[in-house]
Amino acid sequence: MIWTVYLSGEIHTDWREQIEAGAEAAGLPVEFTAPVTNHAASDAAGDMLGKPDVAFWRDHQSSKVNGIRTKTMLEQCDLAVIRFGDKYKQWNAAFDAGFCAAMGTPYITLHGDDIVHPLKEVDSAAMAWAQTPEQVVEVLKYVTTAE
């Protein structure tokens, strides 16, 4: 079986690349999907439909266009990794975690111990909490290849 792993959340560090490289080095049977990680492109996702004058409606429109990709990939994944970074509040990541929880899709949260308290509900529905990309790779190794 090839596992599809959706990598959700923070876009300002290379955590995705670290997980992908670790999985490849370990020869894991996984393929990765992700949201659009180019911030400007994501913000402009709906602009091809006409750019509204009010920022709320531009964000609303782009969120819906981005949602086509996100919803589809979350519905099709076997497992999600939800990353919460240090700098920005990733409300979209929290939404993705809630979506996974509602669908019964297992997910791993990836974040530092300094934000355990604000993420207590998100973490309580997660199947694992990792603090490093290397820990995520170890969990992937176990669930995809352990006998």
Secondary structure, 3 states (H helix, E strand, C coil): CCEEEEEEECCCCCHHHHHHHHHHHCCCCEEEECCCCCHHHHHCCCHHHCCCCCHHHHHHHHHHHHHHHHHHHHHHCCEEEEECCCCCCCHHHHHHHHHHHHHCCCEEEECCHHHCCCCHHHHHHCCEEECCHHHHHHHHHHHHHCC
